[in-house]
Amino acid sequence: MSARTIVIVGGTSGIGLELARDCIARGERVVLTGRDAERARAIAAELGEAATGIALDISEPHGVAASLAEVGPVHGLVLAAIERDANTVRDYDIDRAVRLVTLKLVGYTAVIRALLDRMEDSVDTGIVLFGGRAKDLPYPGSTTVSTINGGVTGLVNTLALELAPIRVNAVHPGIIGDSPFWATKPAGVLEQYERHTPGGELATMADVVGATQFLLRNRGVSAVNLPVDRGTVLL
């Protein structure tokens, strides 16, 4: 039996890259995507023969199908591509907002549509979308991000219904202390967030990878929006 193939959109850095490493360690093949073809291929080469890197920009959804045309059978799909944004209502940047809405809500859906003919119609096939805790815990400038991550919840529900028995879930990371974005913050920044978790520690990339793998593989789980934040909302 040939190895399973997991496609990770946004797999060239951060949590997506850690997930790719974990899938390879499980004996699977990965197809990871990034906007830059050369970088995607270089990172895949670092991961070894089990990895393939391709260029894909899901903020340009009309080109998604062509970019994914050479991908073979898909046993799992993770949509981890994100962009960070601080866009206040008073200084609203419409172009940035449109790009981010397109990237997640339209781009994610376009990827799924493009790959459906290569997915087995089975509960063994899992799709995981990345949202974020900003949908519940907004901050100044998060209007677009909070709205889109809330939209991911609705997207999961409709996709899980339309695509069944294929399972569709979402993971919603909070502040991930060892991620490239947060780990480089000045001293004291993370401490203020740690004080708002019951255990005084932030979630890690390994925590998010574990949650993603659970949603991807557990045959009894679909239409779930899973937060990974070490219980931030409790304090």
N, C-alpha and C positions, 0 to 999 in steps of 0.2 A: 504494500500500500504506500503510495507517495505521500510526502509530508504535506500537512495542511498549509495553506497560504493565508496570511493575514495582511490585509492592506491597511496601512496607517497613513492617513492624510495628515500632514503636519508632523512627520516622523523624523525630521532632520535635526531637531533640537529639543531640549527640555524634557517634559514628561513623555512626549511622543517617542523620542529617541530611547528613553529608558524602557518604555514599553516594547520597542523593537528588540532591544537586547534581551528582555525577559522572554519574548516569544521564541527567539532563536535558541535560548537556553532550554526551552521546552521541546526542541527538536523541530520547530516549524520554520517555514520560509516566510519572509516578510517582503512586501513591496512598500517602500516608504516614499512619500512625496514631499517636495518642497518647491518653492517658486523658481529657484535657480537650478537648472539642470546639472551644471558642473558640480555644484555643492552636493546635490542629492546623490549623484553618482559617487563622489568622493567619500561621503559618509557611508554609503552602502559598501564600498570597497573596504573600509575600515572594519565593518561588521563581519565581512567574510562572504563566502560563496552562497550562504543562505539568504543574502539580502540583495535586493535590486532597487535602485534609485531612479525615479523619473520626475520630470518637471510637471507641476500642476499648479495653476493659480485659480482657486475657486471663487475669487472675486470677479472672475471673467467666466461666468457659467456657460456661455455659449460654446466655449472651447473645451469644456470638461470631457465630453464623450470622446473627442479625437485624442486628447491627451492620454486617456485610459484604454485606447483601442487595443493595445498589445498586451494588456493584462490578461492572464489566463484564469482558470477556475479560482474562485474566492470562497474561503470557508469562514472568514470573519472580516468585519470592516470596522475600523475605528476612525472617527472624524475628530481629530484633535487639533486641527488648524485653528488658531485664534489670532486676533490682533488686539492689543491693549489700546484703550482710548480714554481720554479725558475731554469731554465735549459738553460744556455747560450750555444751558438754554439761552442765557443772556449773550453768549458769544458763539452761537450755534454754527458749526461748520457743516453745511448740508452735504458737501461732497464726501467728507469723512464718514458722516452718518450713513449715507447711502452705500458706501463701500462696505461698511461693517455689517449692515443689514443684509446686503447681498451675499457677502462671504459666508455667513453662518446659515441663514434661513433658506436662501436660494441655492447657494453653492453646495451645502451639505446635501440638499435634496437632489440636486443635479448629479452628484457623485453616486448616490444610491441608485437613481434611475439608470445611469450609465452602466452600472455593474450588475444590475439585477439578473440579466441573462446569464451571468457566470456564477450565480449563487444557487445552491441547492435549496429547494423549497421545503425546508425542514426546520424543526426546533433546534437542530444542531448548528444552524447558522445564526450567528449573532451580529448585531450592529450596535455600536455604542457611539453616541454623540457627546461632545463636550459642551457643557453649559458653564455655569459659574454661580457662586453664592451671591454675586451682586444682584441677582434677581430678587433676593430676600433681604439683603443687607446693602442698600444703596449708599453711595458716598457722593459728595459734590463733584459733578462732572460725569456721573455714571448713567445719565439718562439713556443714552443709546445702548450701552453695555447691559444695564439692568433690563431694559425692554427686550433686547434680543435673547438674553438668557432665559427670561420668562417665556419667550416665544419657543425656545427649545423644548420646554415642557409640553406645550401644545403640539409641537411637531412630533415628539415621541409618541404621544397618544394616538394621533392620526396614523402615523406610520405603522405602529404596532397593530392597529386594526386592519389597515389595508394590506400589509405584507404578511400577516400570519399565514402559516406557522413560523416563518422567520421571526426572530425575536428582536425587538428594538428597545433600547434603554438609553439613559443618559447619566453621566457622572457630572457632579457640580462641585469642583474643588473650591475650597476657601483660600486663605492665604497659606501658600506652601513654602515653608521657611527655607528649604534648601534648593528651591528652584532658581534658575539663573537670574530671574527678575528680582526675587526677594533676597537672595543670599548676598547680594552686593549692596544692599541698602546701608546707610550710615548706622553706626552704633546707636542703639536706643530705639530705632524704628520698630524692629520686630518685638522688642520687649513690651511695648504698649499693646500689641495684639496678643502676645502670650498671656497677658493678664486677663484676657477675656475668654480663655479656654479653661474648662474645669480642671485639667491636669497641669496647666501652666506651660504647655508645649504646643507647637504648631504641627499640623499635618505635614508629611514629607512626600516627596515624589514617589517613594516606594509604596506609601499608603494609597496614592492615587492609582498606581500601576496595579496593585492588588485588587482594588475596587473595580477597575476596568476589566481585569481578567475575570472576575466573578460575574460581572454583567455579560461579558462576552460568551461565557461558557456554560453557565448554569441553565439547564434546559427548562427549569420551572419559573424563570424570571423574565417577564416582559412588561413593557409600559411602566418601568420604574425610573424615578428621578432620584438618584442617590447622592446626598451631600457627603463630602469628605472634608471635615473642618475641625475635627476633635471636639465637637459640641459647642462651637462658638455661640450659637443662639441662646444657650442656657444662661449666660452671664451678661 
